[in-house]
Amino acid sequence: MIDEKFARLRTYHSNIDRYHRLLKTELSELERQFIERRLNEEKSAMESLANVMAACTQAGQTPREHFVKTVHDELAKFERKEIEFQKMERDQRAARLRLPIDYPPRSTFPRTSSSVEISPEEP
């Protein structure tokens, strides 16, 4: 991925050099305007790509680390949405069946004195 970005930077640089050489030749006004517009577009694209690459290196991230972080963030966002959807679906089912929604989970019920724990017998 880095090699691809460097190749694009080299391409932008060579196009910019070529446009500068063309501007030194005799051109009609229309040709000159076209080349100047293309020159500005190439410079802008090159600066944009260079800024993206600089931001990645300043953050101390390799492209792989950036990719892994992005994937992790997207997965976390998906999981949050999935949990919200499951809660909404559970609440809708409970409403249809007229079940109480705000009951504590089983593990938080207090133990009563009549509860007896049975341990397995030792051989």
Backbone as a chain_set.jsonl record, in Angstrom:
{"seq": "MIDEKFARLRTYHSNIDRYHRLLKTELSELERQFIERRLNEEKSAMESLANVMAACTQAGQTPREHFVKTVHDELAKFERKEIEFQKMERDQRAARLRLPIDYPPRSTFPRTSSSVEISPEEP", "coords": {"N": [[0.829, -1.184, 0.0], [1.934, 1.254, 0.808], [3.934, 1.388, -1.12], [2.379, 1.734, -3.393], [1.331, 4.278, -2.892], [3.673, 5.826, -2.911], [4.391, 5.426, -5.558], [2.285, 6.734, -6.838], [2.835, 9.338, -5.959], [5.289, 9.758, -7.263], [4.378, 9.677, -9.904], [2.651, 11.916, -9.975], [4.591, 13.887, -9.557], [6.248, 13.604, -11.831], [4.377, 14.248, -13.824], [3.862, 16.916, -13.17], [6.383, 18.04, -13.665], [6.497, 17.588, -16.45], [4.349, 19.203, -17.322], [5.338, 21.727, -16.603], [7.525, 21.897, -18.359], [6.122, 21.902, -20.774], [4.79, 24.337, -20.58], [6.814, 26.117, -21.11], [7.041, 26.124, -23.784], [5.843, 27.219, -27.079], [2.505, 27.991, -27.031], [-1.024, 27.954, -27.709], [-3.515, 30.19, -26.37], [-5.67, 28.749, -25.319], [-4.579, 26.152, -25.073], [-2.579, 26.699, -23.184], [-4.133, 27.487, -20.975], [-5.455, 25.064, -20.467], [-3.277, 23.366, -19.776], [-2.263, 24.709, -17.546], [-4.446, 24.418, -15.832], [-4.485, 21.62, -15.545], [-1.971, 21.315, -14.366], [-2.355, 22.582, -11.888], [-4.305, 20.851, -10.833], [-2.835, 18.456, -10.625], [-0.843, 19.256, -8.783], [-2.441, 19.771, -6.543], [-3.562, 17.235, -6.043], [-1.23, 15.834, -5.48], [-0.308, 17.158, -3.157], [-2.42, 16.583, -1.432], [-2.281, 13.758, -1.194], [0.28, 13.561, -0.1], [-0.157, 14.818, 2.36], [-1.915, 13.014, 3.583], [-0.253, 10.779, 3.806], [1.714, 11.835, 5.49], [0.235, 12.321, 7.794], [-0.351, 9.728, 8.632], [2.228, 8.771, 9.242], [3.019, 10.581, 11.198], [1.281, 9.98, 13.22], [2.41, 7.719, 13.99], [1.72, 5.295, 12.987], [1.774, 2.368, 11.079], [0.668, 1.466, 7.78], [-0.69, -0.969, 8.081], [-1.281, -1.018, 10.834], [-2.982, 1.176, 10.957], [-5.062, 0.212, 9.336], [-5.905, -2.009, 10.88], [-6.794, -0.703, 13.203], [-8.885, 0.816, 12.152], [-10.61, -1.229, 11.255], [-11.162, -2.447, 13.713], [-12.519, -0.336, 15.029], [-14.77, -0.076, 13.361], [-15.925, -2.6, 13.737], [-16.554, -2.483, 16.474], [-18.451, -0.427, 16.405], [-20.426, -1.691, 14.881], [-21.089, -3.823, 16.617], [-22.201, -2.402, 18.79], [-24.496, -1.331, 17.578], [-25.793, -3.705, 16.934], [-26.332, -4.777, 19.483], [-28.08, -2.806, 20.471], [-30.174, -3.178, 18.645], [-30.953, -5.823, 19.295], [-31.873, -5.427, 21.919], [-34.035, -3.708, 21.437], [-35.645, -5.393, 19.889], [-36.125, -7.446, 21.754], [-37.576, -6.001, 23.689], [-39.832, -5.308, 22.182], [-40.912, -7.854, 21.668], [-41.466, -8.628, 24.296], [-43.377, -6.742, 24.965], [-45.422, -7.461, 23.212], [-46.05, -9.966, 24.237], [-46.798, -9.238, 26.699], [-45.009, -9.177, 28.881], [-43.003, -8.458, 31.776], [-40.539, -5.962, 31.433], [-38.401, -4.705, 32.756], [-36.929, -6.435, 34.648], [-34.69, -7.826, 37.099], [-31.655, -9.546, 36.187], [-31.206, -13.149, 36.527], [-28.887, -13.816, 38.045], [-28.619, -11.771, 39.869], [-30.589, -12.0, 41.737], [-31.427, -12.068, 45.179], [-30.221, -14.503, 47.502], [-32.159, -16.789, 49.323], [-32.808, -17.953, 52.685], [-33.783, -20.478, 52.531], [-32.571, -21.591, 50.402], [-30.486, -24.135, 49.427], [-27.27, -25.296, 49.008], [-25.978, -27.921, 47.159], [-23.331, -30.026, 47.324], [-21.174, -31.987, 45.308], [-20.721, -35.43, 46.038], [-17.814, -36.801, 47.484], [-15.694, -39.345, 46.245]], "CA": [[0.0, 0.0, 0.0], [2.855, 2.379, 0.835], [4.581, 1.439, -2.435], [1.407, 2.302, -4.323], [1.25, 5.719, -2.646], [4.901, 6.433, -3.412], [4.318, 5.396, -7.023], [1.384, 7.815, -7.222], [3.571, 10.589, -5.756], [6.251, 9.888, -8.372], [3.609, 9.989, -11.118], [2.254, 13.317, -9.886], [5.795, 14.712, -9.718], [6.676, 13.591, -13.238], [3.382, 15.01, -14.6], [4.095, 18.333, -12.894], [7.582, 18.415, -14.435], [6.149, 17.615, -17.87], [3.528, 20.394, -17.568], [6.236, 22.894, -16.551], [8.273, 21.926, -19.626], [5.187, 22.303, -21.836], [4.479, 25.766, -20.454], [7.939, 26.88, -21.654], [6.966, 26.088, -25.252], [4.828, 28.095, -27.666], [1.173, 27.391, -26.937], [-2.152, 28.873, -27.86], [-4.071, 30.563, -25.056], [-6.503, 27.636, -24.868], [-3.676, 25.08, -24.622], [-1.93, 27.161, -21.963], [-5.13, 27.397, -19.892], [-5.67, 23.65, -20.162], [-2.098, 22.821, -19.086], [-2.216, 25.322, -16.213], [-5.487, 23.772, -15.014], [-4.002, 20.267, -15.224], [-0.861, 21.487, -13.447], [-2.932, 22.847, -10.559], [-4.957, 19.623, -10.366], [-1.781, 17.512, -10.226], [-0.248, 19.762, -7.544], [-3.419, 19.581, -5.473], [-3.639, 15.797, -5.75], [0.033, 15.443, -4.861], [-0.308, 17.692, -1.797], [-3.405, 15.83, -0.66], [-1.716, 12.444, -0.897], [1.411, 13.76, 0.813], [-0.711, 15.114, 3.685], [-2.44, 11.757, 4.138], [0.891, 9.947, 4.187], [2.365, 12.468, 6.634], [-0.622, 12.12, 8.964], [-0.168, 8.342, 9.086], [3.539, 8.594, 9.854], [3.067, 11.381, 12.417], [0.533, 9.244, 14.232], [3.227, 6.565, 14.349], [1.043, 4.084, 12.556], [2.046, 1.818, 9.769], [-0.62, 1.27, 7.109], [-1.371, -2.128, 8.659], [-1.833, -0.614, 12.13], [-4.119, 2.041, 10.657], [-6.121, -0.654, 8.856], [-6.404, -2.806, 12.006], [-7.547, 0.193, 14.073], [-10.131, 1.141, 11.457], [-11.458, -2.415, 11.3], [-11.602, -2.599, 15.105], [-13.523, 0.695, 15.293], [-15.989, -0.429, 12.628], [-16.516, -3.76, 14.401], [-17.146, -2.013, 17.726], [-19.666, 0.308, 16.053], [-21.408, -2.689, 14.476], [-21.54, -4.546, 17.805], [-23.099, -1.521, 19.549], [-25.777, -1.275, 16.866], [-26.421, -5.024, 17.063], [-26.859, -4.884, 20.854], [-29.26, -1.941, 20.521], [-31.24, -3.836, 17.894], [-31.432, -6.963, 20.078], [-32.664, -4.9, 23.034], [-35.291, -3.217, 20.901], [-36.426, -6.566, 19.491], [-36.555, -8.099, 22.987], [-38.616, -5.169, 24.289], [-41.041, -5.438, 21.367], [-41.487, -9.186, 21.95], [-41.995, -8.601, 25.661], [-44.609, -5.949, 24.938], [-46.449, -8.281, 22.553], [-46.426, -11.055, 25.138], [-47.143, -8.591, 27.966], [-44.056, -9.596, 29.9], [-42.287, -7.319, 32.365], [-39.276, -5.736, 30.739], [-37.354, -4.273, 33.677], [-36.685, -7.352, 35.762], [-33.245, -8.05, 37.232], [-31.191, -10.854, 35.701], [-31.233, -14.206, 37.546], [-27.709, -13.841, 38.896], [-28.663, -10.721, 40.877], [-31.606, -12.273, 42.737], [-30.827, -12.408, 46.475], [-30.46, -15.88, 47.957], [-32.981, -16.898, 50.536], [-32.266, -18.923, 53.634], [-34.237, -21.819, 52.18], [-31.729, -22.111, 49.333], [-29.461, -25.044, 49.942], [-26.337, -25.702, 47.981], [-25.621, -29.328, 47.25], [-22.032, -30.248, 46.744], [-21.031, -33.392, 44.871], [-20.088, -36.309, 47.025], [-16.454, -37.199, 47.136], [-15.609, -40.806, 46.216]], "C": [[0.878, 1.254, 0.0], [3.524, 2.517, -0.527], [3.661, 2.066, -3.478], [1.321, 3.818, -4.141], [2.507, 6.433, -3.134], [4.91, 6.459, -4.94], [3.404, 6.512, -7.525], [2.071, 9.169, -7.051], [4.572, 10.831, -6.885], [5.539, 10.271, -9.668], [3.172, 11.443, -11.113], [3.452, 14.23, -10.155], [6.239, 14.748, -11.177], [5.68, 14.343, -14.122], [3.579, 16.508, -14.408], [5.311, 18.826, -13.672], [7.263, 18.54, -15.926], [5.324, 18.868, -18.198], [4.375, 21.67, -17.514], [7.039, 23.016, -17.844], [7.369, 22.385, -20.772], [4.874, 23.793, -21.777], [5.602, 26.646, -20.994], [7.935, 26.913, -23.18], [5.929, 27.089, -25.739], [3.496, 27.368, -27.671], [0.112, 28.434, -27.236], [-2.69, 29.174, -26.453], [-4.914, 29.427, -24.474], [-5.652, 26.485, -24.333], [-3.007, 25.448, -23.3], [-2.89, 27.06, -20.771], [-5.358, 25.952, -19.478], [-4.507, 23.087, -19.345], [-1.978, 23.424, -17.688], [-3.255, 24.699, -15.285], [-5.04, 22.371, -14.591], [-2.846, 20.32, -14.229], [-1.377, 21.726, -12.022], [-3.616, 21.611, -9.985], [-3.926, 18.609, -9.866], [-1.127, 17.95, -8.917], [-1.168, 19.52, -6.355], [-3.511, 18.113, -5.064], [-2.378, 15.323, -5.043], [0.099, 15.926, -3.412], [-1.268, 16.916, -0.899], [-2.862, 14.464, -0.247], [-0.553, 12.554, 0.075], [0.926, 14.05, 2.225], [-1.26, 13.858, 4.356], [-1.294, 10.877, 4.617], [1.598, 10.52, 5.41], [1.548, 12.255, 7.898], [-0.464, 10.709, 9.516], [1.17, 8.163, 9.786], [3.667, 9.413, 11.128], [2.322, 10.681, 13.547], [1.306, 8.011, 14.67], [2.599, 5.253, 13.937], [1.552, 3.651, 11.191], [0.697, 1.66, 9.076], [-1.396, 0.089, 7.69], [-2.01, -1.765, 9.992], [-3.059, 0.275, 11.926], [-5.312, 1.209, 10.204], [-6.747, -1.444, 10.011], [-7.248, -1.933, 12.934], [-8.895, 0.534, 13.44], [-11.1, -0.025, 11.5], [-12.011, -2.61, 12.71], [-12.697, -1.587, 15.444], [-14.845, 0.373, 14.605], [-16.704, -1.616, 13.279], [-17.193, -3.348, 15.706], [-18.443, -1.257, 17.454], [-20.78, -0.667, 15.655], [-21.968, -3.433, 15.684], [-22.488, -3.697, 18.64], [-24.477, -1.469, 18.894], [-26.525, -2.603, 17.005], [-27.033, -5.195, 18.449], [-28.104, -4.023, 21.008], [-30.439, -2.591, 19.811], [-31.818, -5.012, 18.682], [-32.276, -6.503, 21.255], [-34.029, -4.429, 22.554], [-36.205, -4.387, 20.524], [-36.969, -7.304, 20.718], [-37.691, -7.317, 23.634], [-39.926, -5.266, 23.507], [-41.724, -6.786, 21.601], [-42.137, -9.216, 23.315], [-43.306, -7.821, 25.707], [-45.744, -6.739, 24.29], [-46.959, -9.38, 23.473], [-46.84, -10.545, 26.519], [-46.287, -9.108, 29.119], [-43.391, -8.363, 30.501], [-40.907, -7.178, 31.7], [-38.145, -5.461, 31.722], [-37.219, -5.196, 34.877], [-35.19, -7.593, 35.869], [-32.859, -9.42, 36.692], [-31.147, -11.865, 36.849], [-30.068, -14.125, 38.514], [-27.747, -12.784, 39.987], [-29.77, -10.937, 41.904], [-30.928, -12.607, 44.056], [-31.162, -13.853, 46.849], [-31.306, -15.856, 49.221], [-32.383, -17.948, 51.442], [-32.703, -20.332, 53.3], [-33.425, -22.414, 51.035], [-30.639, -22.962, 49.938], [-28.565, -25.42, 48.776], [-25.965, -27.152, 48.212], [-24.304, -29.496, 46.568], [-21.922, -31.701, 46.337], [-20.298, -34.208, 45.937], [-18.704, -36.713, 46.543], [-16.38, -38.718, 47.151], [-14.705, -41.367, 47.3]], "O": [[0.597, 2.208, -0.726], [3.669, 3.628, -1.039], [4.104, 2.83, -4.335], [1.247, 4.558, -5.122], [2.423, 7.52, -3.705], [5.39, 7.421, -5.541], [3.71, 7.164, -8.523], [1.914, 10.052, -7.893], [4.694, 11.943, -7.399], [6.038, 11.093, -10.437], [3.303, 12.135, -12.123], [3.343, 15.216, -10.884], [6.569, 15.813, -11.698], [6.088, 15.008, -15.074], [3.477, 17.281, -15.361], [5.277, 19.902, -14.269], [7.705, 19.482, -16.585], [5.558, 19.519, -19.216], [4.151, 22.593, -18.297], [7.213, 24.117, -18.365], [7.79, 23.158, -21.633], [4.712, 24.436, -22.814], [5.366, 27.813, -21.308], [8.72, 27.634, -23.796], [5.23, 27.722, -24.948], [3.365, 26.281, -28.233], [0.319, 29.633, -27.044], [-2.355, 28.492, -25.485], [-4.871, 29.175, -23.27], [-5.952, 25.913, -23.285], [-2.884, 24.612, -22.405], [-2.506, 26.605, -19.694], [-5.445, 25.645, -18.289], [-4.723, 22.41, -18.339], [-1.627, 22.719, -16.742], [-2.99, 24.477, -14.104], [-5.193, 21.983, -13.433], [-2.748, 19.467, -13.346], [-0.877, 21.129, -11.068], [-3.521, 21.35, -8.786], [-4.114, 17.983, -8.823], [-0.881, 17.123, -8.038], [-0.716, 19.111, -5.286], [-3.534, 17.792, -3.876], [-2.443, 14.512, -4.119], [0.521, 15.175, -2.532], [-0.955, 16.631, 0.257], [-2.973, 14.068, 0.913], [-0.416, 11.728, 0.977], [1.527, 13.582, 3.191], [-1.087, 13.665, 5.559], [-1.356, 10.3, 5.703], [2.036, 9.766, 6.279], [2.115, 12.03, 8.968], [-0.444, 10.515, 10.731], [1.249, 7.483, 10.809], [4.355, 8.99, 12.058], [2.711, 10.791, 14.71], [0.907, 7.33, 15.615], [2.926, 4.206, 14.496], [1.733, 4.461, 10.282], [-0.334, 1.718, 9.746], [-2.623, 0.139, 7.782], [-3.147, -2.152, 10.262], [-4.055, 0.142, 12.638], [-6.441, 1.456, 10.627], [-7.97, -1.538, 10.111], [-8.301, -2.367, 13.402], [-9.922, 0.54, 14.118], [-12.289, 0.167, 11.755], [-13.194, -2.904, 12.88], [-13.693, -1.941, 16.075], [-15.913, 0.531, 15.196], [-17.932, -1.639, 13.362], [-18.291, -3.817, 16.008], [-19.422, -1.42, 18.181], [-21.934, -0.491, 16.045], [-23.176, -3.652, 15.775], [-23.482, -4.212, 19.152], [-25.499, -1.552, 19.575], [-27.744, -2.62, 17.174], [-28.146, -5.708, 18.571], [-29.084, -4.459, 21.611], [-31.565, -2.562, 20.308], [-33.037, -5.182, 18.733], [-33.293, -7.125, 21.562], [-35.051, -4.711, 23.18], [-37.402, -4.362, 20.811], [-38.122, -7.736, 20.731], [-38.671, -7.912, 24.082], [-41.004, -5.303, 24.1], [-42.947, -6.862, 21.717], [-43.227, -9.762, 23.48], [-44.237, -8.207, 26.414], [-46.884, -6.697, 24.754], [-48.151, -9.687, 23.489], [-47.189, -11.332, 27.398], [-46.795, -9.431, 30.193], [-43.232, -7.346, 29.826], [-40.218, -8.166, 31.448], [-37.032, -5.949, 31.526], [-37.384, -4.756, 36.015], [-34.486, -7.572, 34.86], [-33.66, -10.354, 36.738], [-31.06, -11.477, 38.014], [-30.256, -14.348, 39.71], [-26.984, -12.877, 40.948], [-29.893, -10.154, 42.845], [-29.949, -13.353, 44.067], [-32.246, -14.352, 46.549], [-31.154, -14.979, 50.072], [-31.546, -18.744, 51.016], [-32.067, -21.293, 53.734], [-33.563, -23.597, 50.724], [-29.95, -22.537, 50.866], [-29.032, -25.808, 47.705], [-25.671, -27.556, 49.337], [-24.146, -29.162, 45.394], [-22.526, -32.565, 46.972], [-19.395, -33.727, 46.621], [-18.472, -36.934, 45.354], [-16.979, -39.331, 48.035], [-14.539, -42.583, 47.397]]}, "num_chains": 1, "name": "protein.A"}
